[in-house]
Amino acid sequence: KQWYQRRVRVTRTWVYIAVFCFSGLLIIYLGGALSEERALDTSTVPEMLGPLHINIDGIKVAYYDYGSEFHQRSVILLHGARFSKEDWKRIGTLDVLRENGYRAIAVDLPGYGQSEPLAGSQKVSKENFVEALIEKLDLGVPVLVSPSMSGGFAIPAVFSDTTTLKGWVPVAPVSITSHTLDQYKGLDLPVLAVYGENDHQFREQVEEYLGVIPGVAMKIIPGAPHPCYLDNPTLWHSVLINFLKQLN
């Protein structure tokens, strides 16, 4: 009888040990599976995927897409001649827009950064590139931000009969004089015109042409040169977000 009781106790001990080990392994497995699932779930953090690419009529276009869950509130960020989509990432504009509930699309314009030149397309031109981008990414009615050189891409879209924008943020853009003062006076679109206090090359054009747009908001970045948003990102983000909130 004593031998039988000892055998029962030993058996119970081994059962307890087996159950304990199995439970531990199960916890480790489930924890690893959950961690892997979280690591793979990048649907809400597209910036972790790095630059994306789309094909627009035969040309490869590189872009960042932050906050794709906010697809009804899109902001397109173009860039100047010496810059690229990377500058919007570097100064935090992509993060700021996403944190405030906007989908931010920072694109390398054709022939710049990681995007191919327009020469590879028979249908897409400088004049209709923005329209093609909006359609390709299904951006709905976005706000368009266009610094410097990108004005050559943005202004045709602003005055196009087939492109619908929710707002326009020209940052001392080129090609302002491609349209007349009367055309700017007739522009029916919310506009935030931004320029640097020390932008001696474009400041007068911005004030003369964009200043006549009905209801335009003019913002000078104190002490800043031509790429004023790079000089004071904090102020730039504040001004941009305030404008976007007014549109909503």
N, C-alpha and C positions, 0 to 999 in steps of 0.2 A: 504493500500500500504506500509506504514512504517513497519507494522507488517510482511509483506511478505519479505521485504528487510532484516529485522533483522534475519528472519528465514533462508534466503539464506546465510547470513554471518556466522551464527552459523553452518550451514551445511558444508560450505567450511572449517571452522576452524577444525571441527571434521575430515573431509576428509584429511586435511593437517597432522593432528596429527596421523591419521591411517597410512598414507603413510610413515611418518617419522619413526614411530615405526616399521613398516614392513621392511623398508630399513635397520634399525639398526639390527633387528633380522637376516636378510639375510646376512649382513656383518659378524656378529658374527658366524653364521652357516658356511659360506664359509671359514672363517679364521680358524675355528676349524677343518673343514674337510681337509684343506690344511696342517695344522700342523700335523694332524693324519697321513695323507698320507706320509709326510716327515719323521715322526717318524717311520712308518712301513717300509719305503723303505731302507732296509739294504743290498740291493744287491751289493752296491759299498763299504760297510763298514763291511765286514764279521767278523772283529774282535769283533764287538759288540755282535755277537752271542755266543761268548765264544768258548771253545774247541769243535771241531767236532769229529765224530767217523765214521769209516768205518769197514767193515768186510772183512778180507783177509783170505779166506779159513778157516773160523771158529774161527779166533782170532780177538778180537776187538782192533782196533788201534786208539789212540787219536792223534789229530793233530790240528794245527792252519792253516788257509788258508787266508793269507792277499793278497789283490790285485788280486783276481781271474779274474778280467777283463783283466789282462795281461797274459792270459793263454799260450801265445806263448813264454814267457820269464820266465821260472820257475827256482826257486832256492830251492833245498831241504836242510834243516838244520837238521843235526843229532846232537847228544849230547854225552857227556862223561858219565862215570859210576856214578858220584855223581851229575849229573845234569839232566835236562829234557827240554822239549819244552818251559817251563815257563821262562827259563833263556834268551832265545832269545827275548821273549816279554819284560822281565824286563830291559834288557840293550838297548832295542830300535831297534834291528836289523830288526825285522819284519816291523816296521814302516818305517825305512830308505829304505829298499828294495822296499816297495810299493810306497813310495814317489818318488823313482827314476824309476818307471815304471816296476817293476818286481813282479812276483807272488811268494810269500814266503810261503813255506810249512815247518813248524816246527813240527816234529813228535816225539812222545814218542816211542822209540824203544821197541820191544816186551820184556815184563818183567820189564819195567821201567815206572815210572810215572803212567799214567792211561791206559796203554796198557797191554793186556794180554800176558802171556808167549807163546813162540813158541810151547810148549808141546801140545797145543790144535790144532795144525795143522799137517796134514799128508804130505802136499805138500810144504809148505813154510818153509825155513830154514834160518839160518844166511847168508848163501852164496847167496840166491836168493831173500831175503826180499826186497832189494832196487828195483830190477827189478819188483817184484810184486806190490810194492807201486806205481811205475811210471805208470804201466799199469792200476791199479785200479783207480787212480786219473786222468788218461789221461794227463800226464804231458809233453808229447812229448819228446823233447831232453833237459833235464834240466842240470843245474850246480849243483854239489854235494859238500856240505860242511860237512867235517867229522872230528870233534875233538876227540882226545884221543881214548877211548874205541870203538867209532863208526867206527874206522878204520877196525875192524873185520867185519863189515857189508859193508863198502864202498869199500875196496880193491878188494874183489871178483867181485863187479860190475864194477870196473875200468878195470879189466883185462878180463871181460866176453866177449864172442863173440856175445852174444845176447842182451846185454845192451848198448845202445848208449847214451853217455853223451856229453854235449857241453863243459864242463870244470870240473875240480876237484880242490877243495880247501881243502887239508889236513892240519889240525891244530895239529901238533905233534901227529899223530895217532899211535895207537898200531898196531901190526900185520904187520909192515913194512917189517920185515925180512921173511915174509911168501913167498916172491918172491925174485928172484935173482937180482943182479945188472944188468945183461944182459937183464932181462925182463924189468927193469925200463928204461934201455937205448933204448929199442925198443918201448916204450910207445908213441903212436901218439895221444896226447891229451893235450890241454892247461892246465897247472897246476900252481897254486899259492900255494907254501908251506909256511906256517906261523908257527912260534914257538917263545917262550919266551926266552929272553936272559939268564934268570936264570933257564931254564928248564934243569937241569943237567942230568935228567934221559933219555930224548928222543932227546936232541939237536944233539948229535953225530950221531944217527941213521938217523935223518932227513937230515942232511948235507951229510952223506955218501950215502944213498940210493936214496932219492928224488933229491939230487943235481945232479944226472947224467941224469935225464930226459931231453931230448932235449927241449931247450927253456924255461925251468922252471924258474918262478920268485920266488926268495927266499926273504922272509920278516921276519926280526927279530923285535919283539916288545921289545923295550929297558926296562930293569929292570923288565920284567914280568916273572912270574913263568909258570908252565905247562898250566893252563887254561888262556892263555895270552889275549884272546879276552875279558875276564871279567875284566882284569886289566886295559885295556885302550880301552874302547869301541869306543871312537872317532877316534883313529888311526885305529882300526880294521875296522870300517865302511868305512873310507877313502880308505884303501887298497883294501877292497873287491869291492867297487863300481868302483874303477879305473880298476880293473881286469875285471869286468863284462862289462864295457864300451868297453874295447879292444876287447872283444869277438864279440861285435855287429858290 
